[in-house]
């Protein structure tokens, strides 16, 4: 015959968080080893952490300290702050937060900490249960913990953030230099993205700068939006009929790309002088080449674009 699990109020089992639950956990620290991926031992209550005291500090297999913060109620910011404060004060590599009711925002916060820091964080839910008339027993459930996936996500986010900061700086320098030579992108702001576009005066036809880690482009990008592939190609073909004259005015060859797998078309000049990962000392020289090419591109294409009779 199978019994039914009955949940018992935590305060019926441990009336006081510090004196009852924390003391019980100190004597039974091995119950955590069944739930998390580290083996704990030598738990000690009220370990000093600067002018504060951690609920419990245990040791992992290598003797590193692990901070444990207990909360027999709904998770709150105060206890999360304590966990982080104690962890940094003691120099621990892992922190465990045991709560009765984990709020979704704190689950997200622990996930973020695992992505963003060198320490490991665990959020556990504690319940008390019994079967029939048995004595109450603890039920610990791991809600979120560290993983290789979270570390990789953290590295990816960090790389993206660094990339965005670097690109914004790249565009800031380029736009400042360009304003002295052309008004084309004068009203554009810096961006974290790898391109900056300015209107040619016709909707969907934009003069675009783009940059990658090691190369750059200037181009006319043709994309009228919606189901406009045929219209984009008609505009492209119209311009290409004057290819010789346009390239003569530009001063060198251009690449004419219909982009068969995309809706858009483009007329592009590529540079392999470097990109936003180049030494910043090289940026002005790269920018000068791009700005000069953009001025020539607008001069070469502008008269033909202006004559086009296309809808707004």
PASEBA-1860 file (N, C-alpha, C; in nm, 3 decimals):
! residues 312
1> XXXXXXXX> 0.085/-0.119/0.000/0.000/0.000/0.000/0.088/0.124/0.000 ~ 0.054/0.219/-0.085/0.135/0.340/-0.101/0.071/0.455/-0.025 ~ 0.154/0.521/0.057/0.103/0.635/0.131/0.108/0.763/0.050 ~ 0.042/0.865/0.100/0.039/0.996/0.034/0.129/1.094/0.109 ~ 0.199/1.172/0.031/0.284/1.276/0.089/0.196/1.391/0.138 ~ 0.222/1.434/0.258/0.153/1.549/0.314/0.255/1.656/0.351 ~ 0.230/1.777/0.305/0.322/1.886/0.336/0.288/1.945/0.472 ~ 0.392/1.975/0.546/0.378/2.028/0.681/0.434/2.169/0.682
9> XXXXXXXX> 0.370/2.258/0.755/0.421/2.395/0.766/0.562/2.396/0.823 ~ 0.650/2.473/0.762/0.790/2.474/0.805/0.805/2.516/0.950 ~ 0.721/2.610/0.993/0.732/2.658/1.131/0.681/2.555/1.232 ~ 0.609/2.454/1.184/0.570/2.346/1.273/0.688/2.254/1.302 ~ 0.782/2.251/1.208/0.899/2.164/1.222/1.016/2.240/1.282 ~ 1.042/2.359/1.228/1.150/2.445/1.277/1.089/2.579/1.316 ~ 1.065/2.598/1.442/0.996/2.719/1.486/1.078/2.845/1.461 ~ 1.207/2.833/1.473/1.294/2.950/1.459/1.400/2.921/1.352
17> XXXXXXXX> 1.413/3.011/1.259/1.504/2.989/1.146/1.648/2.968/1.191 ~ 1.698/3.059/1.277/1.839/3.053/1.317/1.865/2.944/1.420 ~ 1.779/2.936/1.521/1.805/2.844/1.630/1.766/2.700/1.599 ~ 1.668/2.683/1.511/1.619/2.548/1.483/1.665/2.496/1.346 ~ 1.624/2.567/1.239/1.657/2.515/1.105/1.808/2.519/1.079 ~ 1.871/2.632/1.106/2.015/2.643/1.078/2.095/2.543/1.162 ~ 2.054/2.527/1.288/2.125/2.430/1.373/2.105/2.288/1.321 ~ 1.981/2.256/1.279/1.955/2.124/1.223/2.040/2.101/1.098
25> XXXXXXXX> 2.049/2.204/1.010/2.124/2.189/0.886/2.274/2.174/0.915 ~ 2.321/2.242/1.018/2.462/2.227/1.056/2.492/2.081/1.091 ~ 2.401/2.018/1.160/2.421/1.878/1.202/2.392/1.779/1.090 ~ 2.323/1.824/0.987/2.282/1.733/0.879/2.319/1.792/0.742 ~ 2.438/1.848/0.735/2.479/1.917/0.611/2.483/1.823/0.491 ~ 2.494/1.692/0.518/2.502/1.596/0.409/2.373/1.590/0.326 ~ 2.260/1.641/0.381/2.135/1.637/0.303/2.147/1.722/0.176 ~ 2.234/1.822/0.181/2.254/1.906/0.063/2.329/1.832/-0.047
33> XXXXXXXX> 2.412/1.738/-0.007/2.495/1.667/-0.105/2.414/1.582/-0.201 ~ 2.291/1.550/-0.161/2.204/1.472/-0.250/2.135/1.560/-0.354 ~ 2.145/1.692/-0.337/2.069/1.784/-0.421/2.158/1.865/-0.515 ~ 2.277/1.897/-0.468/2.368/1.980/-0.548/2.488/1.898/-0.592 ~ 2.571/1.958/-0.677/2.681/1.884/-0.738/2.814/1.903/-0.665 ~ 2.810/1.946/-0.540/2.932/1.953/-0.458/2.906/1.880/-0.327 ~ 3.012/1.828/-0.266/3.001/1.758/-0.138/3.048/1.849/-0.027 ~ 2.958/1.874/0.068/2.986/1.967/0.176/3.017/1.894/0.306
41> XXXXXXXX> 3.098/1.957/0.388/3.131/1.902/0.519/3.173/2.017/0.610 ~ 3.194/1.986/0.738/3.246/2.082/0.836/3.166/2.213/0.839 ~ 3.035/2.201/0.846/2.951/2.321/0.854/2.969/2.391/0.988 ~ 2.967/2.524/0.983/2.988/2.603/1.104/2.891/2.720/1.102 ~ 2.817/2.739/1.213/2.719/2.847/1.221/2.785/2.980/1.255 ~ 2.716/3.086/1.210/2.751/3.223/1.248/2.899/3.255/1.228 ~ 2.954/3.214/1.113/3.092/3.249/1.079/3.099/3.398/1.049 ~ 3.195/3.468/1.105/3.208/3.612/1.084/3.243/3.642/0.940
49> XXXXXXXX> 3.174/3.741/0.885/3.201/3.790/0.750/3.210/3.942/0.760 ~ 3.329/3.991/0.794/3.343/4.133/0.826/3.269/4.162/0.955 ~ 3.177/4.259/0.952/3.097/4.290/1.071/2.967/4.212/1.074 ~ 2.948/4.122/0.976/2.827/4.039/0.968/2.860/3.894/1.002 ~ 2.754/3.814/1.009/2.772/3.672/1.035/2.688/3.591/0.937 ~ 2.751/3.497/0.869/2.680/3.409/0.776/2.604/3.303/0.855 ~ 2.488/3.260/0.802/2.411/3.155/0.868/2.497/3.031/0.886 ~ 2.553/2.982/0.776/2.640/2.865/0.779/2.753/2.883/0.680
57> XXXXXXXX> 2.869/2.833/0.714/2.980/2.822/0.620/3.030/2.679/0.626 ~ 3.028/2.611/0.512/3.076/2.473/0.504/3.199/2.470/0.412 ~ 3.251/2.350/0.390/3.365/2.333/0.300/3.328/2.236/0.189 ~ 3.382/2.262/0.069/3.364/2.166/-0.039/3.475/2.063/-0.036 ~ 3.484/1.977/-0.139/3.582/1.868/-0.140/3.726/1.917/-0.135 ~ 3.749/2.041/-0.184/3.885/2.095/-0.188/3.915/2.185/-0.069 ~ 3.821/2.194/0.023/3.843/2.278/0.141/3.805/2.423/0.120 ~ 3.744/2.455/0.007/3.702/2.593/-0.018/3.576/2.624/0.061
65> XXXXXXXX> 3.564/2.746/0.115/3.442/2.780/0.190/3.321/2.795/0.099 ~ 3.206/2.753/0.150/3.078/2.767/0.081/2.981/2.833/0.177 ~ 2.924/2.945/0.137/2.831/3.020/0.222/2.690/2.967/0.202 ~ 2.617/2.950/0.313/2.478/2.904/0.307/2.391/3.005/0.380 ~ 2.292/3.059/0.311/2.198/3.154/0.370/2.059/3.090/0.371 ~ 1.994/3.089/0.489/1.864/3.024/0.506/1.753/3.126/0.522 ~ 1.636/3.092/0.469/1.521/3.182/0.479/1.393/3.100/0.474 ~ 1.328/3.082/0.586/1.206/3.001/0.591/1.083/3.083/0.556
73> XXXXXXXX> 1.093/3.153/0.445/0.983/3.237/0.397/1.009/3.268/0.251 ~ 0.927/3.356/0.194/0.944/3.395/0.054/1.077/3.469/0.037 ~ 1.150/3.438/-0.070/1.281/3.500/-0.094/1.265/3.652/-0.103 ~ 1.368/3.723/-0.054/1.365/3.869/-0.064/1.503/3.923/-0.097 ~ 1.506/4.052/-0.132/1.631/4.115/-0.173/1.733/4.117/-0.059 ~ 1.685/4.133/0.064/1.775/4.144/0.178/1.863/4.019/0.190 ~ 1.801/3.903/0.181/1.879/3.780/0.195/1.970/3.754/0.074 ~ 1.925/3.794/-0.044/2.014/3.782/-0.161/2.136/3.870/-0.143
81> XXXXXXXX> 2.115/3.993/-0.094/2.228/4.082/-0.067/2.322/4.027/0.037 ~ 2.265/3.965/0.140/2.348/3.904/0.244/2.434/3.792/0.186 ~ 2.373/3.708/0.103/2.447/3.596/0.044/2.568/3.646/-0.034 ~ 2.547/3.748/-0.118/2.656/3.801/-0.199/2.761/3.868/-0.110 ~ 2.715/3.943/-0.008/2.808/4.011/0.082/2.895/3.911/0.158 ~ 2.832/3.808/0.213/2.908/3.708/0.288/3.005/3.633/0.197 ~ 2.960/3.601/0.078/3.045/3.527/-0.015/3.171/3.605/-0.049 ~ 3.155/3.734/-0.077/3.273/3.815/-0.112/3.361/3.842/0.009
89> XXXXXXXX> 3.298/3.860/0.127/3.377/3.889/0.248/3.463/3.770/0.288 ~ 3.410/3.650/0.273/3.483/3.529/0.312/3.575/3.480/0.201 ~ 3.547/3.524/0.077/3.625/3.476/-0.037/3.581/3.339/-0.082 ~ 3.450/3.309/-0.064/3.398/3.178/-0.103/3.379/3.171/-0.254 ~ 3.379/3.050/-0.305/3.358/3.027/-0.448/3.217/2.980/-0.480 ~ 3.136/2.956/-0.375/3.000/2.910/-0.397/2.910/2.964/-0.288 ~ 2.785/2.992/-0.325/2.686/3.039/-0.230/2.556/2.962/-0.249 ~ 2.494/2.921/-0.138/2.370/2.844/-0.141/2.263/2.922/-0.067
97> XXXXXXXX> 2.150/2.942/-0.131/2.038/3.015/-0.070/1.921/2.920/-0.061 ~ 1.880/2.889/0.062/1.769/2.797/0.085/1.648/2.878/0.129 ~ 1.538/2.867/0.056/1.419/2.948/0.084/1.295/2.859/0.083 ~ 1.189/2.910/0.144/1.062/2.838/0.142/0.986/2.863/0.013 ~ 0.999/2.984/-0.040/0.921/3.022/-0.158/1.006/3.112/-0.247 ~ 1.070/3.057/-0.350/1.156/3.138/-0.437/1.074/3.225/-0.533 ~ 1.093/3.354/-0.529/1.027/3.444/-0.623/1.090/3.428/-0.762 ~ 1.010/3.444/-0.868/1.066/3.431/-1.004/1.181/3.526/-1.032
105> XXXXXXXX> 1.173/3.649/-0.980/1.280/3.745/-1.005/1.411/3.704/-0.939 ~ 1.400/3.630/-0.827/1.522/3.585/-0.762/1.579/3.460/-0.829 ~ 1.492/3.379/-0.888/1.540/3.269/-0.971/1.620/3.326/-1.088 ~ 1.567/3.432/-1.150/1.637/3.497/-1.261/1.768/3.559/-1.215 ~ 1.767/3.616/-1.094/1.889/3.681/-1.043/1.999/3.579/-1.020 ~ 1.965/3.463/-0.964/2.066/3.359/-0.942/2.118/3.305/-1.075 ~ 2.029/3.291/-1.172/2.073/3.248/-1.306/2.170/3.349/-1.363 ~ 2.140/3.477/-1.348/2.228/3.583/-1.400/2.363/3.580/-1.330
113> XXXXXXXX> 2.362/3.560/-1.198/2.489/3.554/-1.125/2.576/3.439/-1.174 ~ 2.514/3.325/-1.205/2.590/3.212/-1.257/2.647/3.240/-1.395 ~ 2.579/3.324/-1.472/2.629/3.361/-1.604/2.739/3.466/-1.596 ~ 2.733/3.550/-1.492/2.812/3.673/-1.492/2.931/3.673/-1.397 ~ 2.938/3.580/-1.302/3.043/3.585/-1.202/3.128/3.458/-1.205 ~ 3.238/3.464/-1.132/3.327/3.348/-1.124/3.283/3.252/-1.014 ~ 3.189/3.294/-0.930/3.139/3.208/-0.823/3.019/3.126/-0.872 ~ 2.984/3.024/-0.795/2.869/2.940/-0.827/2.758/2.967/-0.726
121> XXXXXXXX> 2.636/2.981/-0.776/2.523/3.011/-0.689/2.414/2.905/-0.706 ~ 2.356/2.866/-0.591/2.250/2.766/-0.589/2.129/2.825/-0.517 ~ 2.011/2.805/-0.574/1.887/2.843/-0.508/1.805/2.716/-0.486 ~ 1.776/2.687/-0.359/1.704/2.566/-0.323/1.572/2.601/-0.253 ~ 1.472/2.521/-0.277/1.345/2.533/-0.207/1.339/2.426/-0.099 ~ 1.301/2.467/0.023/1.289/2.371/0.132/1.141/2.354/0.169 ~ 1.101/2.229/0.188/0.968/2.195/0.233/0.980/2.088/0.341 ~ 0.876/2.076/0.420/0.869/1.967/0.518/0.752/1.877/0.479
129> XXXXXXXX> 0.776/1.747/0.476/0.672/1.653/0.434/0.667/1.535/0.531 ~ 0.556/1.465/0.529/0.549/1.337/0.600/0.451/1.246/0.527 ~ 0.464/1.118/0.550/0.376/1.018/0.489/0.298/0.951/0.603 ~ 0.168/0.965/0.596/0.087/0.910/0.704/0.119/0.976/0.835 ~ 0.151/0.894/0.934/0.183/0.946/1.068/0.334/0.948/1.094 ~ 0.412/0.947/0.985/0.558/0.949/1.002/0.604/1.083/1.057 ~ 0.729/1.085/1.103/0.789/1.210/1.145/0.811/1.300/1.023 ~ 0.805/1.431/1.040/0.832/1.521/0.927/0.975/1.501/0.874
137> XXXXXXXX> 0.989/1.516/0.746/1.121/1.504/0.682/1.141/1.623/0.588 ~ 1.266/1.663/0.570/1.292/1.776/0.480/1.288/1.732/0.335 ~ 1.238/1.820/0.250/1.243/1.798/0.106/1.310/1.921/0.045 ~ 1.431/1.900/-0.008/1.506/2.009/-0.071/1.503/1.990/-0.223 ~ 1.469/2.097/-0.294/1.461/2.093/-0.439/1.551/2.201/-0.497 ~ 1.640/2.161/-0.587/1.726/2.259/-0.654/1.643/2.333/-0.758 ~ 1.632/2.464/-0.742/1.556/2.547/-0.837/1.647/2.593/-0.950 ~ 1.764/2.640/-0.916/1.860/2.682/-1.018/2.001/2.672/-0.960
145> XXXXXXXX> 2.095/2.632/-1.045/2.234/2.621/-1.002/2.326/2.647/-1.119 ~ 2.455/2.642/-1.096/2.551/2.668/-1.204/2.556/2.552/-1.302 ~ 2.599/2.580/-1.425/2.615/2.476/-1.526/2.711/2.527/-1.631 ~ 2.764/2.435/-1.711/2.851/2.475/-1.822/2.776/2.563/-1.920 ~ 2.647/2.531/-1.939/2.566/2.611/-2.031/2.554/2.755/-1.983 ~ 2.530/2.772/-1.851/2.517/2.909/-1.800/2.648/2.985/-1.812 ~ 2.760/2.915/-1.791/2.890/2.981/-1.807/2.910/3.026/-1.951 ~ 2.874/2.939/-2.046/2.889/2.974/-2.187/2.798/3.090/-2.225
153> XXXXXXXX> 2.675/3.088/-2.171/2.584/3.200/-2.195/2.644/3.328/-2.141 ~ 2.702/3.319/-2.020/2.765/3.437/-1.961/2.878/3.491/-2.046 ~ 2.963/3.400/-2.097/3.074/3.443/-2.182/3.022/3.510/-2.309 ~ 2.916/3.452/-2.367/2.858/3.508/-2.488/2.803/3.647/-2.463 ~ 2.731/3.664/-2.352/2.675/3.795/-2.319/2.786/3.898/-2.296 ~ 2.893/3.854/-2.230/3.004/3.945/-2.205/3.069/3.988/-2.336 ~ 3.088/3.891/-2.427/3.147/3.924/-2.556/3.059/4.019/-2.635 ~ 2.927/3.995/-2.629/2.833/4.084/-2.700/2.838/4.224/-2.642
161> XXXXXXXX> 2.841/4.234/-2.509/2.846/4.366/-2.446/2.973/4.440/-2.484 ~ 3.086/4.370/-2.484/3.213/4.434/-2.522/3.209/4.477/-2.667 ~ 3.150/4.392/-2.753/3.138/4.423/-2.895/3.053/4.547/-2.917 ~ 2.941/4.554/-2.845/2.851/4.669/-2.860/2.918/4.798/-2.817 ~ 2.991/4.794/-2.706/3.061/4.913/-2.657/3.166/4.958/-2.757 ~ 3.240/4.864/-2.812/3.345/4.896/-2.907/3.287/4.954/-3.035 ~ 3.175/4.894/-3.083/3.114/4.946/-3.206/3.058/5.086/-3.186 ~ 2.997/5.112/-3.070/2.947/5.247/-3.043/3.060/5.349/-3.047
169> XXXXXXXX> 3.174/5.312/-2.993/3.289/5.403/-2.996/3.337/5.422/-3.139 ~ 3.340/5.312/-3.215/3.381/5.319/-3.357/3.294/5.419/-3.433 ~ 3.160/5.405/-3.419/3.069/5.494/-3.491/3.080/5.638/-3.443 ~ 3.104/5.657/-3.315/3.118/5.793/-3.263/3.235/5.866/-3.330 ~ 3.347/5.795/-3.341/3.465/5.855/-3.404/3.441/5.878/-3.553 ~ 3.382/5.779/-3.621/3.357/5.793/-3.764/3.261/5.908/-3.792 ~ 3.150/5.917/-3.718/3.051/6.021/-3.744/3.107/6.160/-3.717 ~ 3.189/6.172/-3.615/3.252/6.302/-3.588/3.342/6.344/-3.704
177> XXXXXXXX> 3.417/6.247/-3.757/3.504/6.279/-3.871/3.422/6.309/-3.996 ~ 3.314/6.236/-4.017/3.234/6.252/-4.139/3.161/6.386/-4.144 ~ 3.121/6.438/-4.029/3.044/6.563/-4.026/3.120/6.680/-4.086 ~ 3.251/6.674/-4.079/3.333/6.782/-4.134/3.341/6.776/-4.286 ~ 3.298/6.664/-4.346/3.315/6.645/-4.490/3.185/6.628/-4.567 ~ 3.080/6.578/-4.499/2.952/6.554/-4.566/2.840/6.559/-4.463 ~ 2.722/6.603/-4.508/2.607/6.609/-4.419/2.522/6.481/-4.425 ~ 2.566/6.385/-4.503/2.483/6.268/-4.532/2.440/6.194/-4.405
185> XXXXXXXX> 2.533/6.170/-4.314/2.501/6.098/-4.191/2.508/6.190/-4.068 ~ 2.497/6.321/-4.091/2.517/6.418/-3.983/2.414/6.404/-3.871 ~ 2.294/6.357/-3.904/2.188/6.346/-3.803/2.179/6.206/-3.743 ~ 2.269/6.120/-3.782/2.266/5.984/-3.729/2.337/5.979/-3.593 ~ 2.288/5.890/-3.506/2.348/5.871/-3.374/2.429/5.742/-3.373 ~ 2.515/5.731/-3.274/2.593/5.608/-3.261/2.499/5.491/-3.231 ~ 2.543/5.372/-3.260/2.461/5.252/-3.241/2.550/5.136/-3.202 ~ 2.491/5.035/-3.139/2.566/4.915/-3.105/2.572/4.818/-3.222
193> XXXXXXXX> 2.493/4.845/-3.325/2.486/4.752/-3.438/2.604/4.771/-3.534 ~ 2.612/4.684/-3.636/2.730/4.688/-3.722/2.708/4.773/-3.847 ~ 2.601/4.851/-3.849/2.577/4.938/-3.965/2.510/5.067/-3.922 ~ 2.528/5.169/-4.007/2.456/5.296/-3.992/2.407/5.336/-4.130 ~ 2.280/5.372/-4.137/2.214/5.399/-4.265/2.169/5.544/-4.270 ~ 2.167/5.601/-4.389/2.112/5.736/-4.411/2.033/5.735/-4.540 ~ 1.924/5.808/-4.541/1.834/5.807/-4.656/1.896/5.876/-4.777 ~ 1.864/5.821/-4.894/1.907/5.882/-5.021/1.805/5.984/-5.070
201> XXXXXXXX> 1.695/5.997/-4.999/1.585/6.081/-5.045/1.471/6.000/-5.104 ~ 1.494/5.872/-5.126/1.390/5.781/-5.174/1.374/5.670/-5.070 ~ 1.250/5.642/-5.033/1.225/5.541/-4.930/1.284/5.406/-4.970 ~ 1.356/5.344/-4.875/1.411/5.211/-4.897/1.544/5.209/-4.969 ~ 1.596/5.326/-5.007/1.728/5.334/-5.070/1.817/5.411/-4.974 ~ 1.908/5.339/-4.908/1.988/5.401/-4.805/2.137/5.387/-4.830 ~ 2.210/5.492/-4.796/2.356/5.489/-4.801/2.405/5.435/-4.666 ~ 2.473/5.323/-4.671/2.504/5.251/-4.548/2.655/5.231/-4.530
209> XXXXXXXX> 2.700/5.262/-4.407/2.831/5.219/-4.361/2.811/5.088/-4.284 ~ 2.900/4.993/-4.299/2.896/4.875/-4.213/3.038/4.838/-4.171 ~ 3.046/4.772/-4.056/3.178/4.734/-4.004/3.167/4.597/-3.937 ~ 3.269/4.514/-3.957/3.286/4.389/-3.885/3.418/4.397/-3.809 ~ 3.462/4.286/-3.754/3.583/4.289/-3.673/3.705/4.332/-3.756 ~ 3.709/4.286/-3.882/3.832/4.306/-3.960/3.811/4.370/-4.097 ~ 3.689/4.413/-4.129/3.665/4.476/-4.258/3.546/4.570/-4.252 ~ 3.531/4.651/-4.355/3.425/4.751/-4.359/3.367/4.759/-4.500
217> XXXXXXXX> 3.252/4.825/-4.513/3.192/4.850/-4.645/3.124/4.985/-4.644 ~ 3.106/5.039/-4.765/3.009/5.146/-4.790/2.921/5.095/-4.904 ~ 2.792/5.128/-4.900/2.703/5.070/-5.000/2.574/5.148/-5.013 ~ 2.508/5.127/-5.124/2.369/5.166/-5.139/2.287/5.040/-5.116 ~ 2.201/5.041/-5.015/2.121/4.924/-4.981/1.978/4.951/-5.024 ~ 1.926/4.862/-5.106/1.793/4.880/-5.164/1.696/4.779/-5.102 ~ 1.606/4.830/-5.020/1.504/4.743/-4.959/1.381/4.827/-4.928 ~ 1.280/4.813/-5.011/1.158/4.892/-4.996/1.062/4.832/-4.894
225> XXXXXXXX> 1.098/4.718/-4.834/1.015/4.658/-4.732/0.902/4.574/-4.788 ~ 0.832/4.505/-4.698/0.717/4.425/-4.739/0.752/4.318/-4.839 ~ 0.664/4.300/-4.938/0.689/4.202/-5.045/0.749/4.274/-5.166 ~ 0.867/4.333/-5.142/0.920/4.425/-5.242/1.038/4.370/-5.322 ~ 1.061/4.240/-5.319/1.180/4.187/-5.388/1.181/4.225/-5.534 ~ 1.068/4.209/-5.603/1.063/4.243/-5.746/1.088/4.392/-5.767 ~ 1.031/4.474/-5.684/1.053/4.619/-5.696/1.198/4.653/-5.668 ~ 1.256/4.592/-5.566/1.398/4.616/-5.535/1.486/4.580/-5.655
233> XXXXXXXX> 1.455/4.468/-5.718/1.536/4.425/-5.832/1.516/4.516/-5.953 ~ 1.395/4.570/-5.971/1.375/4.665/-6.081/1.457/4.791/-6.060 ~ 1.459/4.840/-5.936/1.540/4.959/-5.905/1.689/4.928/-5.927 ~ 1.731/4.813/-5.880/1.871/4.770/-5.898/1.906/4.761/-6.046 ~ 1.820/4.697/-6.125/1.846/4.682/-6.269/1.850/4.816/-6.338 ~ 1.764/4.906/-6.295/1.761/5.040/-6.353/1.894/5.111/-6.331 ~ 1.946/5.099/-6.211/2.075/5.161/-6.181/2.188/5.092/-6.257 ~ 2.180/4.959/-6.265/2.288/4.883/-6.329/2.299/4.912/-6.478
241> XXXXXXXX> 2.190/4.958/-6.540/2.198/4.998/-6.681/2.299/5.110/-6.702 ~ 2.327/5.184/-6.594/2.422/5.295/-6.601/2.551/5.261/-6.526 ~ 2.582/5.132/-6.519/2.697/5.086/-6.442/2.827/5.155/-6.483 ~ 2.853/5.161/-6.611/2.980/5.220/-6.659/2.992/5.365/-6.614 ~ 2.884/5.442/-6.634/2.887/5.583/-6.596/2.901/5.601/-6.445 ~ 2.830/5.517/-6.368/2.834/5.526/-6.222/2.974/5.492/-6.170 ~ 3.033/5.385/-6.222/3.167/5.348/-6.176/3.272/5.448/-6.220 ~ 3.249/5.509/-6.334/3.341/5.614/-6.379/3.336/5.733/-6.284
249> XXXXXXXX> 3.213/5.772/-6.246/3.199/5.884/-6.152/3.252/5.847/-6.014 ~ 3.235/5.721/-5.974/3.285/5.676/-5.844/3.437/5.670/-5.843 ~ 3.496/5.635/-5.957/3.642/5.633/-5.968/3.703/5.495/-5.960 ~ 3.622/5.392/-5.941/3.671/5.254/-5.937/3.552/5.158/-5.946 ~ 3.584/5.030/-5.955/3.480/4.929/-5.969/3.397/4.916/-5.841 ~ 3.272/4.881/-5.858/3.182/4.849/-5.748/3.131/4.706/-5.764 ~ 3.082/4.649/-5.656/3.021/4.516/-5.663/2.869/4.534/-5.667 ~ 2.805/4.469/-5.766/2.661/4.481/-5.786/2.597/4.349/-5.745
257> XXXXXXXX> 2.526/4.350/-5.633/2.477/4.225/-5.575/2.324/4.225/-5.562 ~ 2.263/4.129/-5.629/2.118/4.116/-5.622/2.072/4.041/-5.497 ~ 2.161/3.974/-5.429/2.129/3.901/-5.307/2.010/3.807/-5.327 ~ 2.033/3.704/-5.406/1.925/3.615/-5.449/1.849/3.553/-5.332 ~ 1.916/3.530/-5.221/1.848/3.465/-5.107/1.782/3.566/-5.013 ~ 1.792/3.695/-5.046/1.731/3.798/-4.962/1.640/3.886/-5.046 ~ 1.564/3.966/-4.976/1.473/4.058/-5.043/1.547/4.177/-5.103 ~ 1.657/4.215/-5.041/1.728/4.338/-5.076/1.828/4.318/-5.189
265> XXXXXXXX> 1.875/4.430/-5.241/1.988/4.435/-5.336/2.084/4.542/-5.286 ~ 2.207/4.539/-5.337/2.301/4.643/-5.294/2.410/4.667/-5.396 ~ 2.465/4.785/-5.390/2.581/4.825/-5.469/2.687/4.862/-5.366 ~ 2.799/4.792/-5.368/2.886/4.793/-5.250/3.033/4.809/-5.286 ~ 3.104/4.876/-5.195/3.249/4.884/-5.201/3.303/4.827/-5.071 ~ 3.387/4.724/-5.080/3.443/4.658/-4.962/3.586/4.704/-4.936 ~ 3.621/4.710/-4.808/3.757/4.744/-4.767/3.810/4.636/-4.673 ~ 3.935/4.599/-4.690/3.999/4.501/-4.603/4.112/4.565/-4.524
273> XXXXXXXX> 4.090/4.689/-4.482/4.192/4.765/-4.410/4.190/4.737/-4.260 ~ 4.082/4.675/-4.214/4.064/4.651/-4.071/3.923/4.689/-4.032 ~ 3.886/4.655/-3.907/3.753/4.686/-3.858/3.758/4.735/-3.716 ~ 3.648/4.718/-3.641/3.643/4.775/-3.507/3.736/4.704/-3.409 ~ 3.787/4.586/-3.445/3.885/4.518/-3.360/4.028/4.563/-3.389 ~ 4.045/4.648/-3.488/4.179/4.701/-3.517/4.222/4.794/-3.405 ~ 4.353/4.816/-3.394/4.403/4.913/-3.298/4.338/5.048/-3.324 ~ 4.297/5.115/-3.218/4.226/5.241/-3.235/4.311/5.347/-3.306
281> XXXXXXXX> 4.441/5.330/-3.301/4.528/5.423/-3.374/4.506/5.411/-3.525 ~ 4.456/5.296/-3.570/4.433/5.274/-3.713/4.295/5.323/-3.759 ~ 4.206/5.349/-3.665/4.070/5.386/-3.701/4.063/5.510/-3.792 ~ 4.133/5.619/-3.761/4.119/5.738/-3.845/4.151/5.711/-3.992 ~ 4.253/5.632/-4.019/4.288/5.601/-4.158/4.180/5.520/-4.227 ~ 4.123/5.423/-4.154/4.013/5.342/-4.209/3.891/5.429/-4.233 ~ 3.861/5.515/-4.137/3.745/5.605/-4.150/3.759/5.698/-4.269 ~ 3.878/5.752/-4.288/3.900/5.844/-4.401/3.869/5.776/-4.534
289> XXXXXXXX> 3.912/5.650/-4.548/3.885/5.576/-4.671/3.735/5.554/-4.690 ~ 3.666/5.520/-4.580/3.522/5.495/-4.587/3.444/5.623/-4.620 ~ 3.479/5.730/-4.553/3.408/5.857/-4.575/3.428/5.906/-4.717 ~ 3.552/5.898/-4.763/3.581/5.938/-4.902/3.500/5.855/-5.001 ~ 3.493/5.722/-4.977/3.418/5.636/-5.067/3.268/5.666/-5.060 ~ 3.217/5.699/-4.941/3.075/5.731/-4.928/3.041/5.859/-5.003 ~ 3.127/5.958/-4.993/3.103/6.083/-5.066/3.100/6.057/-5.216 ~ 3.194/5.976/-5.264/3.200/5.945/-5.407/3.080/5.859/-5.451
297> XXXXXXXX> 3.035/5.768/-5.360/2.921/5.684/-5.393/2.793/5.767/-5.407 ~ 2.773/5.858/-5.315/2.654/5.944/-5.323/2.659/6.032/-5.447 ~ 2.777/6.084/-5.478/2.792/6.169/-5.596/2.765/6.090/-5.725 ~ 2.809/5.964/-5.729/2.793/5.883/-5.849/2.649/5.835/-5.867 ~ 2.583/5.798/-5.759/2.448/5.741/-5.768/2.337/5.844/-5.755 ~ 2.367/5.952/-5.686/2.264/6.051/-5.654/2.181/6.099/-5.773 ~ 2.244/6.139/-5.884/2.165/6.189/-5.999/2.069/6.084/-6.055 ~ 2.109/5.960/-6.056/2.023/5.854/-6.111/1.908/5.822/-6.014
305> XXXXXXXX> 1.937/5.824/-5.886/1.833/5.799/-5.786/1.729/5.913/-5.789 ~ 1.778/6.035/-5.801/1.689/6.152/-5.800/1.589/6.147/-5.917 ~ 1.631/6.093/-6.032/1.545/6.088/-6.150/1.444/5.975/-6.144 ~ 1.462/5.880/-6.052/1.373/5.765/-6.046/1.231/5.805/-6.006 ~ 1.134/5.750/-6.074/0.994/5.773/-6.042/0.940/5.648/-5.971 ~ 0.960/5.648/-5.839/0.913/5.536/-5.759/0.826/5.590/-5.647 ~ 0.731/5.511/-5.602/0.637/5.555/-5.501/0.705/5.585/-5.369 ~ 0.637/5.663/-5.289/0.693/5.701/-5.159/0.693/5.582/-5.065
END
